């Protein structure tokens, strides 16, 4: 048996490196990509999706969504639309990022949320969106509300979901004794950052995805 080294403490800082999907119809269609996976595959020259001459829709209003939209244009997409829940003033993306996307020909459509991805013969043909009336509740918590009486459909060959990131905590065994919150982060003591015993955690894996930790 391989000898296991002994340590006085362990720190967990594995970050938030997985894209979030959505529990909507059509996520399994050919042509649906996850934002971080798309950017990673493009950087590693492993991207197999052909964007040339295609219609692409990016779902999300943050900087990752902007990066996805701009790269889609650079990869030859004929049209690229960004659709997000937030109003223009609420979008988390940096204003200069949005301006650069606009200059590269990205169309930005605010206050819409995805209802389902449309497909034919197993491939994406569009996405159905519903009007988002509010994104946050009175306490400032993320709690979007929709008006299903106002809908629109965007034709698309490719849909990129760039709606946020989550931590991969699969390395925590069932018997680790470490508490994982409903939002998929590690629960710690707010003063000591202690997760359990001599195990400590901090960063995205505790706070959720942030730009700077």
Secondary structure, DSSP 8 states (H G I E B T S, - for coil): -------S-EEE-----EE---SSBTTTSBTEEEHHHHHHHHHTT------TT-EEEEE--SHHHHHHHHHHHHTT-SEEEEEESS-TTT--S-HHHHHHHHHTTEEEEESEEEEEEEEETTEEEEEEEEEEEEEE-TTS-EEEEEEEEEEEEEE-SEEEE-S-EE---TTS-TTS---B-TTS-B---TTT-EEETTEEE-THHHH-S-S--
